[in-house]
Amino acid sequence: MYEDMTMMQKFLFITDFPFCWLRKLSIPPSEEKDYDNYLVIAWPWFGIPILLMLATASTPSLIWFPIYIPFAALWSYLFHKYS
């Protein structure tokens, strides 16, 4: 697979790889065929802080993180248990 790639394609693959994973972890899939239970379980841990960073143009405050953890844990537990 990688032997057929040009240098530019290899460079774009390497630079795009982290962004693909950020998208995968921060945006739940919309198509049923792409749905993965583990992505929905991981979404509140990565997706909500990333959305907050985009909305406020700053990193989330660590003061609110202890309040946020129980809600994210409850979300993950419920989706793991009942889906």
N, C-alpha and C positions, 0 to 999 in steps of 0.2 A: 504494500500500500504506500509506504513512505518513499519507495524508490522512484515512483512515477511523479512525485511532487517536485515542482520547481523550487528554487530558493525563495522566491517571493511567496509561494503558497505555504512553505514551511514557516517562514517568518510570520505570516498572518495567522497560521494555526497556533503558533506558540503565543502570540500576543492576544489572540482571541480566547484562548482556553480559560484563563481566570474569569473573564467576563461571562462566558457561557455558564460557568458554575455559579457565579453570582446571580445571574438571571434564573437559573434552575432552582436555587435556594430561596430566592426572594419573591418569585412570581409563581403562584400555583398554576398548574397546567389547566388550560381551558378545554382541551379535547379529551374525551373519555378514554381514547386509546393511549394517550400519553400519561394518564393519571397513575400516580404511584403513591401508595399509602405512606411511605417513608418521607416523601417530599412534603406531604401535608402535615406530618408530625414535626418535621424540622422547620416548617415555615414560620411559626411564631418566634423561634429563636433567632432566625436570620432575617426574615422578611420584614417584620415590624420595625426592628432597629434601622434597617436600610431605608425603609420608607420614611421614618422619622428624620434620618440624615438628609434625604432628598428634599423633604418638605421644609425643614428648618435651615438647610445649608450649613449645618454644624453637627458635630458628633453628639449623640445622645448623652444626657447628663447621667452620671453614675449615681446621683441621689435617688432617681426614680427607678433604677434597676432593681433594687430589692422589692419594690412594690410590684414590678412587672413579672418577676420570676414565678410567683405562684400562679398567675394567669396563664403564662406560657406552659408551665408544667401541667396544669389542669387541661388545657387544650390538647397537648400531646398525649396525655393519659387517656382522655375520652376518645380521641380518634384511634389510638392504638387498641383500646379495649372494645370499641363498638363498630369498627369498620373492617 
